[in-house]
Amino acid sequence: MDVDLIYKIAAVGILVAVLNMLLSRAGRDEQALLTTIAGLVVVLIVIVREISELFELIRDLFGF
């Protein structure tokens, strides 16, 4: 596992947490929720891309 991937996910998480707190304190709870959902989608896309590369590596390794 690449440490860079962990740093990317942590950076997105910190950014989303800060934006969520700022928007919640400003009374914009709906936008805070949308920001949280967008951050989750971004992290899921990154993870799915990494899993896809893993399956590709396994397929090449076993010659399927």
Biopython code that builds the backbone (N, CA, C, O; Angstrom):
import numpy as np
from Bio.PDB.StructureBuilder import StructureBuilder

atoms = [
    (1, "MET", "N", (0.854, -1.183, 0.000)),
    (1, "MET", "CA", (0.000, 0.000, 0.000)),
    (1, "MET", "C", (0.892, 1.236, 0.000)),
    (1, "MET", "O", (1.890, 1.300, 0.717)),
    (2, "ASP", "N", (0.527, 2.178, -0.786)),
    (2, "ASP", "CA", (1.299, 3.400, -0.911)),
    (2, "ASP", "C", (0.886, 4.396, 0.179)),
    (2, "ASP", "O", (-0.301, 4.620, 0.418)),
    (3, "VAL", "N", (1.887, 4.983, 0.828)),
    (3, "VAL", "CA", (1.606, 5.942, 1.898)),
    (3, "VAL", "C", (0.972, 7.211, 1.327)),
    (3, "VAL", "O", (0.227, 7.907, 2.017)),
    (4, "ASP", "N", (1.272, 7.501, 0.069)),
    (4, "ASP", "CA", (0.712, 8.680, -0.586)),
    (4, "ASP", "C", (-0.812, 8.612, -0.640)),
    (4, "ASP", "O", (-1.486, 9.634, -0.516)),
    (5, "LEU", "N", (-1.350, 7.418, -0.823)),
    (5, "LEU", "CA", (-2.805, 7.231, -0.839)),
    (5, "LEU", "C", (-3.415, 7.598, 0.510)),
    (5, "LEU", "O", (-4.470, 8.230, 0.569)),
    (6, "ILE", "N", (-2.757, 7.203, 1.580)),
    (6, "ILE", "CA", (-3.256, 7.528, 2.922)),
    (6, "ILE", "C", (-3.238, 9.033, 3.143)),
    (6, "ILE", "O", (-4.167, 9.592, 3.727)),
    (7, "TYR", "N", (-2.177, 9.691, 2.672)),
    (7, "TYR", "CA", (-2.085, 11.146, 2.814)),
    (7, "TYR", "C", (-3.179, 11.860, 2.020)),
    (7, "TYR", "O", (-3.739, 12.852, 2.487)),
    (8, "LYS", "N", (-3.481, 11.362, 0.831)),
    (8, "LYS", "CA", (-4.547, 11.970, 0.024)),
    (8, "LYS", "C", (-5.898, 11.862, 0.725)),
    (8, "LYS", "O", (-6.653, 12.832, 0.786)),
    (9, "ILE", "N", (-6.193, 10.686, 1.248)),
    (9, "ILE", "CA", (-7.471, 10.479, 1.931)),
    (9, "ILE", "C", (-7.546, 11.329, 3.194)),
    (9, "ILE", "O", (-8.594, 11.895, 3.505)),
    (10, "ALA", "N", (-6.444, 11.419, 3.915)),
    (10, "ALA", "CA", (-6.421, 12.237, 5.132)),
    (10, "ALA", "C", (-6.601, 13.715, 4.795)),
    (10, "ALA", "O", (-7.297, 14.432, 5.514)),
    (11, "ALA", "N", (-5.986, 14.172, 3.719)),
    (11, "ALA", "CA", (-6.118, 15.581, 3.321)),
    (11, "ALA", "C", (-7.563, 15.909, 2.960)),
    (11, "ALA", "O", (-8.079, 16.958, 3.346)),
    (12, "VAL", "N", (-8.209, 15.024, 2.227)),
    (12, "VAL", "CA", (-9.611, 15.250, 1.875)),
    (12, "VAL", "C", (-10.473, 15.246, 3.137)),
    (12, "VAL", "O", (-11.384, 16.063, 3.269)),
    (13, "GLY", "N", (-10.194, 14.343, 4.049)),
    (13, "GLY", "CA", (-10.958, 14.273, 5.286)),
    (13, "GLY", "C", (-10.811, 15.528, 6.130)),
    (13, "GLY", "O", (-11.798, 16.031, 6.667)),
    (14, "ILE", "N", (-9.595, 16.039, 6.253)),
    (14, "ILE", "CA", (-9.370, 17.254, 7.032)),
    (14, "ILE", "C", (-10.054, 18.443, 6.379)),
    (14, "ILE", "O", (-10.687, 19.252, 7.058)),
    (15, "LEU", "N", (-9.929, 18.548, 5.066)),
    (15, "LEU", "CA", (-10.564, 19.655, 4.344)),
    (15, "LEU", "C", (-12.080, 19.616, 4.488)),
    (15, "LEU", "O", (-12.708, 20.652, 4.707)),
    (16, "VAL", "N", (-12.662, 18.450, 4.371)),
    (16, "VAL", "CA", (-14.114, 18.308, 4.502)),
    (16, "VAL", "C", (-14.558, 18.620, 5.928)),
    (16, "VAL", "O", (-15.595, 19.250, 6.135)),
    (17, "ALA", "N", (-13.776, 18.183, 6.905)),
    (17, "ALA", "CA", (-14.134, 18.454, 8.295)),
    (17, "ALA", "C", (-14.124, 19.946, 8.598)),
    (17, "ALA", "O", (-15.025, 20.452, 9.268)),
    (18, "VAL", "N", (-13.108, 20.653, 8.108)),
    (18, "VAL", "CA", (-13.030, 22.101, 8.332)),
    (18, "VAL", "C", (-14.182, 22.814, 7.634)),
    (18, "VAL", "O", (-14.831, 23.676, 8.225)),
    (19, "LEU", "N", (-14.436, 22.455, 6.376)),
    (19, "LEU", "CA", (-15.546, 23.078, 5.652)),
    (19, "LEU", "C", (-16.884, 22.778, 6.319)),
    (19, "LEU", "O", (-17.761, 23.641, 6.380)),
    (20, "ASN", "N", (-17.037, 21.565, 6.813)),
    (20, "ASN", "CA", (-18.278, 21.192, 7.479)),
    (20, "ASN", "C", (-18.491, 22.031, 8.733)),
    (20, "ASN", "O", (-19.599, 22.510, 8.974)),
    (21, "MET", "N", (-17.451, 22.213, 9.529)),
    (21, "MET", "CA", (-17.577, 23.026, 10.745)),
    (21, "MET", "C", (-17.891, 24.479, 10.412)),
    (21, "MET", "O", (-18.745, 25.095, 11.049)),
    (22, "LEU", "N", (-17.202, 25.027, 9.413)),
    (22, "LEU", "CA", (-17.445, 26.422, 9.039)),
    (22, "LEU", "C", (-18.869, 26.637, 8.536)),
    (22, "LEU", "O", (-19.534, 27.601, 8.915)),
    (23, "LEU", "N", (-19.321, 25.737, 7.688)),
    (23, "LEU", "CA", (-20.670, 25.879, 7.140)),
    (23, "LEU", "C", (-21.736, 25.640, 8.201)),
    (23, "LEU", "O", (-22.775, 26.299, 8.187)),
    (24, "SER", "N", (-21.498, 24.719, 9.109)),
    (24, "SER", "CA", (-22.476, 24.461, 10.167)),
    (24, "SER", "C", (-22.611, 25.661, 11.101)),
    (24, "SER", "O", (-23.717, 26.016, 11.507)),
    (25, "ARG", "N", (-21.495, 26.277, 11.435)),
    (25, "ARG", "CA", (-21.545, 27.439, 12.321)),
    (25, "ARG", "C", (-22.151, 28.661, 11.645)),
    (25, "ARG", "O", (-22.659, 29.562, 12.312)),
    (26, "ALA", "N", (-22.093, 28.685, 10.318)),
    (26, "ALA", "CA", (-22.695, 29.784, 9.582)),
    (26, "ALA", "C", (-24.185, 29.561, 9.349)),
    (26, "ALA", "O", (-24.859, 30.414, 8.773)),
    (27, "GLY", "N", (-24.700, 28.419, 9.795)),
    (27, "GLY", "CA", (-26.121, 28.144, 9.644)),
    (27, "GLY", "C", (-26.489, 27.532, 8.309)),
    (27, "GLY", "O", (-27.665, 27.502, 7.944)),
    (28, "ARG", "N", (-25.522, 27.054, 7.589)),
    (28, "ARG", "CA", (-25.779, 26.450, 6.273)),
    (28, "ARG", "C", (-25.588, 24.937, 6.371)),
    (28, "ARG", "O", (-24.651, 24.369, 5.809)),
    (29, "ASP", "N", (-26.489, 24.318, 7.089)),
    (29, "ASP", "CA", (-26.369, 22.888, 7.363)),
    (29, "ASP", "C", (-26.540, 22.034, 6.106)),
    (29, "ASP", "O", (-25.899, 20.991, 5.978)),
    (30, "GLU", "N", (-27.389, 22.460, 5.186)),
    (30, "GLU", "CA", (-27.600, 21.682, 3.960)),
    (30, "GLU", "C", (-26.331, 21.659, 3.120)),
    (30, "GLU", "O", (-25.962, 20.619, 2.575)),
    (31, "GLN", "N", (-25.667, 22.796, 3.016)),
    (31, "GLN", "CA", (-24.427, 22.851, 2.246)),
    (31, "GLN", "C", (-23.310, 22.089, 2.941)),
    (31, "GLN", "O", (-22.441, 21.520, 2.280)),
    (32, "ALA", "N", (-23.327, 22.072, 4.277)),
    (32, "ALA", "CA", (-22.346, 21.283, 5.019)),
    (32, "ALA", "C", (-22.537, 19.798, 4.732)),
    (32, "ALA", "O", (-21.562, 19.065, 4.566)),
    (33, "LEU", "N", (-23.782, 19.358, 4.674)),
    (33, "LEU", "CA", (-24.069, 17.963, 4.366)),
    (33, "LEU", "C", (-23.629, 17.614, 2.949)),
    (33, "LEU", "O", (-23.048, 16.553, 2.721)),
    (34, "LEU", "N", (-23.903, 18.497, 2.002)),
    (34, "LEU", "CA", (-23.490, 18.255, 0.617)),
    (34, "LEU", "C", (-21.974, 18.214, 0.490)),
    (34, "LEU", "O", (-21.437, 17.438, -0.300)),
    (35, "THR", "N", (-21.282, 19.045, 1.264)),
    (35, "THR", "CA", (-19.820, 19.026, 1.251)),
    (35, "THR", "C", (-19.299, 17.695, 1.781)),
    (35, "THR", "O", (-18.350, 17.132, 1.237)),
    (36, "THR", "N", (-19.915, 17.202, 2.832)),
    (36, "THR", "CA", (-19.516, 15.914, 3.397)),
    (36, "THR", "C", (-19.752, 14.784, 2.404)),
    (36, "THR", "O", (-18.909, 13.901, 2.249)),
    (37, "ILE", "N", (-20.881, 14.813, 1.741)),
    (37, "ILE", "CA", (-21.189, 13.774, 0.752)),
    (37, "ILE", "C", (-20.222, 13.854, -0.423)),
    (37, "ILE", "O", (-19.775, 12.823, -0.924)),
    (38, "ALA", "N", (-19.894, 15.066, -0.869)),
    (38, "ALA", "CA", (-18.944, 15.227, -1.975)),
    (38, "ALA", "C", (-17.563, 14.703, -1.583)),
    (38, "ALA", "O", (-16.892, 14.064, -2.394)),
    (39, "GLY", "N", (-17.137, 14.963, -0.362)),
    (39, "GLY", "CA", (-15.853, 14.440, 0.104)),
    (39, "GLY", "C", (-15.848, 12.928, 0.146)),
    (39, "GLY", "O", (-14.855, 12.294, -0.213)),
    (40, "LEU", "N", (-16.949, 12.348, 0.582)),
    (40, "LEU", "CA", (-17.062, 10.890, 0.614)),
    (40, "LEU", "C", (-16.994, 10.300, -0.792)),
    (40, "LEU", "O", (-16.347, 9.276, -1.005)),
    (41, "VAL", "N", (-17.649, 10.934, -1.734)),
    (41, "VAL", "CA", (-17.629, 10.454, -3.121)),
    (41, "VAL", "C", (-16.212, 10.532, -3.694)),
    (41, "VAL", "O", (-15.773, 9.616, -4.389)),
    (42, "VAL", "N", (-15.504, 11.614, -3.407)),
    (42, "VAL", "CA", (-14.131, 11.755, -3.908)),
    (42, "VAL", "C", (-13.247, 10.647, -3.345)),
    (42, "VAL", "O", (-12.471, 10.042, -4.085)),
    (43, "VAL", "N", (-13.353, 10.378, -2.057)),
    (43, "VAL", "CA", (-12.541, 9.328, -1.444)),
    (43, "VAL", "C", (-12.923, 7.959, -2.014)),
    (43, "VAL", "O", (-12.046, 7.130, -2.255)),
    (44, "LEU", "N", (-14.189, 7.717, -2.226)),
    (44, "LEU", "CA", (-14.610, 6.432, -2.795)),
    (44, "LEU", "C", (-14.093, 6.247, -4.213)),
    (44, "LEU", "O", (-13.725, 5.137, -4.596)),
    (45, "ILE", "N", (-14.061, 7.320, -4.995)),
    (45, "ILE", "CA", (-13.526, 7.232, -6.360)),
    (45, "ILE", "C", (-12.047, 6.879, -6.323)),
    (45, "ILE", "O", (-11.587, 6.050, -7.108)),
    (46, "VAL", "N", (-11.300, 7.500, -5.419)),
    (46, "VAL", "CA", (-9.873, 7.202, -5.294)),
    (46, "VAL", "C", (-9.665, 5.749, -4.883)),
    (46, "VAL", "O", (-8.790, 5.071, -5.422)),
    (47, "ILE", "N", (-10.461, 5.268, -3.935)),
    (47, "ILE", "CA", (-10.312, 3.886, -3.466)),
    (47, "ILE", "C", (-10.700, 2.886, -4.562)),
    (47, "ILE", "O", (-10.036, 1.863, -4.730)),
    (48, "VAL", "N", (-11.757, 3.176, -5.294)),
    (48, "VAL", "CA", (-12.176, 2.271, -6.378)),
    (48, "VAL", "C", (-11.105, 2.208, -7.459)),
    (48, "VAL", "O", (-10.859, 1.143, -8.024)),
    (49, "ARG", "N", (-10.471, 3.326, -7.749)),
    (49, "ARG", "CA", (-9.390, 3.341, -8.744)),
    (49, "ARG", "C", (-8.224, 2.470, -8.268)),
    (49, "ARG", "O", (-7.647, 1.728, -9.063)),
    (50, "GLU", "N", (-7.877, 2.551, -7.003)),
    (50, "GLU", "CA", (-6.786, 1.737, -6.464)),
    (50, "GLU", "C", (-7.147, 0.252, -6.474)),
    (50, "GLU", "O", (-6.304, -0.588, -6.787)),
    (51, "ILE", "N", (-8.380, -0.071, -6.138)),
    (51, "ILE", "CA", (-8.816, -1.477, -6.158)),
    (51, "ILE", "C", (-8.807, -2.011, -7.583)),
    (51, "ILE", "O", (-8.466, -3.172, -7.810)),
    (52, "SER", "N", (-9.176, -1.175, -8.538)),
    (52, "SER", "CA", (-9.141, -1.574, -9.946)),
    (52, "SER", "C", (-7.717, -1.896, -10.375)),
    (52, "SER", "O", (-7.485, -2.883, -11.074)),
    (53, "GLU", "N", (-6.769, -1.072, -9.962)),
    (53, "GLU", "CA", (-5.363, -1.338, -10.289)),
    (53, "GLU", "C", (-4.891, -2.631, -9.632)),
    (53, "GLU", "O", (-4.109, -3.373, -10.227)),
    (54, "LEU", "N", (-5.352, -2.912, -8.418)),
    (54, "LEU", "CA", (-4.984, -4.152, -7.735)),
    (54, "LEU", "C", (-5.511, -5.366, -8.489)),
    (54, "LEU", "O", (-4.778, -6.337, -8.680)),
    (55, "PHE", "N", (-6.773, -5.329, -8.921)),
    (55, "PHE", "CA", (-7.326, -6.452, -9.673)),
    (55, "PHE", "C", (-6.615, -6.631, -11.009)),
    (55, "PHE", "O", (-6.423, -7.757, -11.468)),
    (56, "GLU", "N", (-6.225, -5.518, -11.632)),
    (56, "GLU", "CA", (-5.487, -5.597, -12.884)),
    (56, "GLU", "C", (-4.135, -6.259, -12.673)),
    (56, "GLU", "O", (-3.702, -7.069, -13.493)),
    (57, "LEU", "N", (-3.470, -5.920, -11.583)),
    (57, "LEU", "CA", (-2.187, -6.538, -11.251)),
    (57, "LEU", "C", (-2.344, -8.024, -10.988)),
    (57, "LEU", "O", (-1.515, -8.819, -11.428)),
    (58, "ILE", "N", (-3.386, -8.409, -10.283)),
    (58, "ILE", "CA", (-3.624, -9.830, -9.993)),
    (58, "ILE", "C", (-3.936, -10.587, -11.288)),
    (58, "ILE", "O", (-3.472, -11.710, -11.487)),
    (59, "ARG", "N", (-4.721, -9.966, -12.157)),
    (59, "ARG", "CA", (-5.065, -10.613, -13.431)),
    (59, "ARG", "C", (-3.810, -10.833, -14.280)),
    (59, "ARG", "O", (-3.643, -11.892, -14.885)),
    (60, "ASP", "N", (-2.929, -9.826, -14.322)),
    (60, "ASP", "CA", (-1.687, -9.958, -15.073)),
    (60, "ASP", "C", (-0.762, -10.998, -14.444)),
    (60, "ASP", "O", (-0.052, -11.716, -15.149)),
    (61, "LEU", "N", (-0.775, -11.072, -13.127)),
    (61, "LEU", "CA", (0.081, -12.010, -12.414)),
    (61, "LEU", "C", (-0.304, -13.458, -12.717)),
    (61, "LEU", "O", (0.564, -14.303, -12.935)),
    (62, "PHE", "N", (-1.602, -13.740, -12.729)),
    (62, "PHE", "CA", (-2.061, -15.104, -12.972)),
    (62, "PHE", "C", (-2.392, -15.369, -14.430)),
    (62, "PHE", "O", (-2.744, -16.500, -14.767)),
    (63, "GLY", "N", (-2.296, -14.385, -15.307)),
    (63, "GLY", "CA", (-2.481, -14.587, -16.732)),
    (63, "GLY", "C", (-3.903, -14.826, -17.174)),
    (63, "GLY", "O", (-4.136, -15.578, -18.120)),
    (64, "PHE", "N", (-4.857, -14.207, -16.516)),
    (64, "PHE", "CA", (-6.267, -14.382, -16.911)),
    (64, "PHE", "C", (-6.620, -13.407, -17.987)),
    (64, "PHE", "O", (-7.758, -13.391, -18.456)),
]
sb = StructureBuilder()
sb.init_structure("model")
sb.init_model(0)
sb.init_chain("A")
sb.init_seg("    ")
for serial, (resi, resn, name, xyz) in enumerate(atoms, 1):
    if name == "N":
        sb.init_residue(resn, " ", resi, " ")
    sb.init_atom(name, np.array(xyz, "f"), 0.0, 1.0, " ", f" {name:<3s}", serial, name[0])
structure = sb.get_structure()
